[in-house]
Structure formats: C-alpha cells, structure tokens
C-alpha cells in the first residue's frame, strides 16, 4: 500500500527560512566562500555541507582540531560576514503566493531556522516577511537535525506535531521534521512525504485540499500505457516508463493521471480484456512497478486512477473458463447465456461494436454468450448479486493498495434489458453519430442493450465505496445529450462523467458553440475532454496542422474556465494530429473490421525526442511511430516559449494561480459581448475565444487579460487591459475583482 499525505488534515505549516521561504543562497554562499579562504578550507567542501546546519556545527565538521572556543569564534566570524551582506536576499519564488494562501485559509504558520535571531530577522525583513512565530538557534539547545525547534513551534502554535507540515530544502531540516513526527514537504528535488518543485505548488495543493473535493477543477491526463513510455526496450509501454516521465506531467500541471488497464491480460484488445483483476500484467512491470509509480506520484501531490473494465472480461479469465466448460458451474451466471433462437441462430439482433452479432455459440454447453465487443470479451451479468459483490471487492482491493479512483469503462453498458428484446432498426437513411463502431451498429436504435436505468444503482454502490477512500469515479458514458448525461452524475452517483461532444465532432464553430453552451447548462460535474485513445485526434478533426492546433488550443482555453475536470489525452499538449499507420501495420481489432474507424492513428507512440524510437523505446515499437517530425517532440518544444507545449503549460499555470477564484463558484454563464466572440464568465473570471476564421477588431476587455494564447508576455503578474484584436482562434483568460 502506498502512503499519501492528507493535506486536509494539516493544521499548521512550519517553514525553514534560507532556501525555502527566503532566497538567500547567493549571500550565504558568498559569506561561506570568504570564510573558507580566511580559514584555509576548500570552498566547495564548505558549500556541500553548510546549508541547513548551524554555523558552529559546520565549522566543527570542517575543522575538527579546533577547541570549543575557537569553533565559536569561527562561527561568529561567519555570522558577521552574513550580517554584512543582505544585497540579494528576497522572498523565494512562490513564497508570497503561499503566505497569501495560508492567510486566506486561516492556516497558522511559523519559521524555524538554524540561523541566529539577529540574522533571521534581518533576512526576513529584507524579504518583506513577518512571521507570526519565529524559532532560531537562540531559542533551542541544538539546531537541525535536532527536532526541538519544530516541536517548540508546534507547541507555540498549539497544534499537535502530527498535524504540522514541515517545509524544508535541506536534509538536516527534513531529518528534524521526521524526528518530530511531522509529515514533510521537500524542495530542491529532495525526498519528503511530498517532493515539490516550489512553494507555489504547495499553495495550490493546500487550497485544493480545503475548499472542495480534490477532483473538482483538477487537471487530468490520460496515459495510454502501451504507447506512453517503454523502460525496457521491448517496444511496449510500461509503468516504470510512466514513473520516469512524471516530471514532464508535473511541469505541465497535471494533477490526476488516468492509467489505461494494467491488469493481467492476453492483450487481444490491449488490456481491455482482463484475465485477472488483482494482478498487474508482467508486460507492464508487475505490482512493484505500480507501487513505485503510485509512491512517486503521491510524493508529487498527484493522484492516480485506474481503469475499471467490468462490462466484460477476457475469455481467458478463470470465471469464463469455468463457466463455458460446464452449465452447472457456479460462475455460469457471471455471464449472459441464452439458448439459440428457433432457427438456431443468435438469441436476438444485438450487434458487436467490432462487427457481426453480439453472440457467439459455445458448443460445449449448447448456448450462446453475449459480447458487445469482441468474442474474446464476454459480457458480465450485472443482475447476479454474487458478481456485483466480486467487483465491489476488486474496487476495494485497489483503492486500499493506493489507487485514487477509477475511470469506469463503458459505464452505461453494464445492465441489459431483462428480456433481451431486439433493438429496433433506425429509419432508412438515418445512422447514429457515434464513431468507433461499425456502420451496422450505427443503424440500430440501442434501446435495450445499453444505457438501461438499472445501471445507476451499480454506480451508487461504487460511490459509497469510493467515498470511504476519498476516491474519484469518472464515467465513460457515450451519451452526447448533456441533459441525459447529467443523470449519471446527479446525487450520489458518479462523481463525474466525460462529455464527448468535442470528441465526436469535426470543426464547426457554430455547432461547437451551441454544444458547449448546452453542456455548461447541464451540470457542473462533467469532465471536459477533446480526445482519447478511441478516436481520431482533435487537431486532425479540427482541420489539421497549425489551424487544427489553434482551434484545439482555443477550446482548451474555454475548458479551463468550466467547472468539472479538465482532461488531456497524451500528446495533446504537443498539438499532435493523427499518426500515420500504413495498411497492414495496425493493431486495432476495430480497424480490422472497419479500416476507416481504426483507432491506431491516436495510439502511436508518444514522441519524447527526435531520433529512432522517438525516446519512447530503444527497441522496435509495438505500433509504428506515426511518422512524427522532430518539432512534434517534447524535447523540441520544451525550450520554445511559443510552442504548443509551453502555451498549454502557461494556460494551466494561470489556471492554478486562480484556483481560489475558481473555487468561489460553479456558476458559469454565457456572456454576449459586442464582438462576435465566444465568452463565458465564472465569478471574477472570463474566458473569451474567437472560434471563427476571421479576426475580431477592437474588442473591449471587460477585465484584465492574464493569459493569451498568442502572447507569452501576458500573465497574472503582467496583465493587459483596454482593447484587443483577436486573430482567428485566439483566446484569452481574464481576471477581474
């Protein structure tokens, strides 16, 4: 089981000073370097050990032959050098944001430092920081790594030590926090219960932990495991590969990682055919690799959800092996079996997503079994209480092991019509708008095989399990009508469900405008998404190339304002269009049945860097690399401030800065401005986008712009006011009072 720090239980924040709250590195290093020359010590050796320890302790380690009096004299000389040099002392990056957040949340805080009182006060004053409680080396018998200072701070704040979070950037400081029995947040890449890139990240996590459920307004990221990162060179993505790329996700601003199925599987549908729900497939690295990923993600304050695939199993699952061998087996009723129709054919006219009847005959027992997907994926019988109890136990198992929730695969499919009645055909010439299925499937009205009312009771029992673990359930419900979709997330059902309106459409600005407005009005608990592993990529559907990337980015700017959960599919941050997969080189079973619906184009390997294997693998990839260009890789985009990667990163960073404003309300309304733009307002925040292909001149900004898709210079610290000209597909975020 992996441990996750519960920030909602934290009652006080205890901060180190130098290098944590105050940026004094330059002056500290200058003082120690001068001191080293005076005492004939190698400056490099001094700087390796000086940070985080009292000066006297550092002197003893460097000059063990000195007596106590000489040690004190040497330490005093070092202090004198520091008193004389406060030129570069400022508040550390993110410090003011953190302190403002603590004030807003009414969380008490203190500074605990190994500096003496005079120096500490001088540095804090230079940085413009006035702590309510300050503990220095003058207040304790020993400095860090002794825990006395942190324990005394907890006593003065009247908070139990276990409810204090120690924030440190040195090993002695972290050791002091651990010895005091306190959870720790480590900076500078050190290892704490939380390991954070800066104080701004901590401010965001504290805000999120206290105002609303952690998943509300979170940024999620779908990892399609086979194609994300391969750590072994076998050409197949794995969990250790994901661990190695968490830094990329953290820099991007991802808070929730969704892993596609990692369970033991024959891989006929790349993991969506499960043979053992409680085992991690060896091809993904096994249980140890999952444990390592969960631990690393949790230390970064990130959450990880799995894929709960329980509409069907693999035909290699022991349940089905037993059920298909003997009609009297106890597992027989875990699946849906029926006698042949009078003509010997399938029991009804239901169809498989992948083509042909949804029924396969089993000669061993003389009955057909149901499979809405491949014959190797038999559907489970959710009218059987024993089966429901089995799945409940599986969910409990993974949540107890450290998963933070589940994406529910085909969440609306679980319950079938009790009488297995035929689906009526659609009128001649009419087909369903759904993609990712065969054309025959689209010619039926799926009245009896999917989206039956009884499915809500299943979701409600899972919700009770999830809430006991503070876990998140997001449904894959292919219901394009937002009002119908909202029924899946109302009350105590799923926490959220993906709205696939932007996944199932090509570019039509007017239609997209109308669809988004309808979805916004339906529910504040939807998950906003433009793409996934089952559909052509958004950039391609939206016109391809630069135009497709700009259109996708404009929609991301609108999505950033909307209540719910904001999702990216891997590679979307790079502005990727469909990968190229030559005929005969694909791997998708749906593509084999209907080539134009092949999902391979969205599943080609993630391009990390130019060169063979694209940084995805050192071997031969399981699926062609998509013929990606060098400019489509993470490495090529990360240093370009105008790249798709960095523009989307700026959007998400701006959104994080405004977390407390987003949390103030879920009420979003469409605003009609004088110019022909799409605009939404949520409290003090606005999203404004020109979705059309003609520019908009002289748009009066109703609030200062804090993000601009086309101008990296616009930030919350450097807002733009007045009038703006919006190019086609340019979008802004505005923040008012």
JOCORVEN-V247202 format. One line per field, one symbol per residue. phi: phi as a letter, one per 30 degrees, with the letter a starting at -180 (. if undefined). psi: psi as a letter, one per 40 degrees, with the letter a starting at -180 (. if undefined). A space follows every 10 residues. Layout:
phi: ???
psi: ???
//
This chain:
phi: .ccbdcddcd cacccdcdic cbdbeddddd ddddeeddci cdedddddbd djceeddddd ddbddddedd dddddddddd ddddbcdcdb ddeidddddd dddddhcdbb cbbddddddd dddddddicb ddbbcbddcb dbdedddedd dddddddibd edcccdcbbb dedddddddd icdbccchid cbdcbcdldd ddeddddddc caedddidcc bdcdeeccac ccicibdbdd ddedcdeddd ddjdcbcccd ecddadidbh jdbccadcbd dedcjidddd eddddddddd iccbcccccb dacddcdeed eddddadcde deddbccbdd dedidedacd cdecjiddbb dcddbibccd adcdedbddd cddceddedd dedddeeddd dkdckbdcdh dccecceech ddddddeeic bdddcibddd ddccdddccb hdeddddddd ddddddddch cccbccbdbd dedddeddcd hccddabdcc eddcbddbed ddedddddde ddadcdccac aadcbedeed dckiiddddd dddddddded dddkbcbcce jddcidcddc bdeicdbddd dddbedcece dccdedddad jeihidaccc ddbedihdde dcceedcdcc dcdeeddddd eddddddced deddacdbbd ccddddbcbb bbidcbbbbc ddcbdcchdd ddaddcabec bdddbedbdc bjcbccdeid bbccbcd
psi: hihhhgddeh eihhhichec dhgedddddd ddddddddef ihdddddded heiidddddd ddgeeiiddd dddddddddd dddegedehi hihedddddd ddddefhiii hhieiidddd ddddddefhg idhhhaeeei diaieheddd ddddddefhi deehhhhiei ddddddddde fiiihiafei hadhhieidd dddddddded diideheihi hhhgddedhh eeeeehiidd dddeeddddd ddehdhhhhi heihiefdff eegheheeih hddeeadddd ddddddddde eiihiahhge diaieehddd dddedheeid edeeihiiii ideeaidaei iideiaiehh hhddeeiiih hebideghii geehdddddd dddddddddd eeieaihhhf deedhihdef iihiiiiheh iieiieiidd deeihgdedi fidedddddd ddddddddef ihhhighghe hddddddeei bfbidiihhe dedeiahgdd dddddddddd ediefihhie iaeeiiiddd deeiaddddd dddddddddd diiahhiiih edeefhaiih hiheeiehdd dddgdeehed deeiihhdii ihefedieah idiieefiid eeidddddeh eeiddddddd dddddddedd ddediehhih hhidigihhi hgbeiihhhg eieiihifhh heihheihde heehidegih ibiihhihfi iihiha.
//
